[in-house]
Amino acid sequence: MLKHILLLVAFSSIAAGQIGVLVPQQFSERSIPKSGGWSLQSNTCPTGTAQCGAAWCCPNSLTCVRSGLSDNAEACCPTGKM
């Protein structure tokens, strides 16, 4: 029993010295992407987006493009860079 108590105390003291340090983080505001990417799949598009096909949305600043990967996979591309 004493062996278990000493082992517990030893582990507790080791763990106490390994407490993590808080690292300050900087967050930037999210913005509408300018490089393009996959569209949002949604039956109703949020504000600032346009409907692409039956159930896809792209930001107003990008153009809807059918990717050709499936019947309903849409991509959002910068205008003139498809």
Steps between C-alpha positions, in 0.01 A plus 500: 500500500781740587660420165184612321481825696866583428446421133193727489692785668790458256270514195312799642819700548622415149165596345489828696822614333357439154210745504448663160581863435235730360610622158344825376334460162410751235181455306422680180156571364369251251445646159350376177768304317640649183678188374194277463415157634208262544151642530271480800232231469176656618140528382493864609804721449618733778533875451791594275480183291332402172308183414695260275285224357241330719669502841836675491619848594809705412606840638376788283861587415559157336352317200320165520668229291394136459806300596410187305582274796135408556153615401482755775857595592538871444812711536531873565765668285623856459342662194710443188721233664313177432 
